[in-house]
Amino acid sequence: MHKSDFDYQPDKDDLPKNITFWIIISALAAALYLSQILV
């Protein structure tokens, strides 16, 4: 097993590896939130 740059520890990490997934979800949520305000 190679060590990653930030020393990833799966057993201590509660968040999923794909942070980009949550970035997309939060972006969509923000877009919906803003659309509800601006309407």
Sequence and secondary structure as in RCSB ss.txt:
>XXXX:A:sequence
MHKSDFDYQPDKDDLPKNITFWIIISALAAALYLSQILV
>XXXX:A:secstr
    TT   TTT  S S HHHHHHHHHHHHHHHHHHHH 
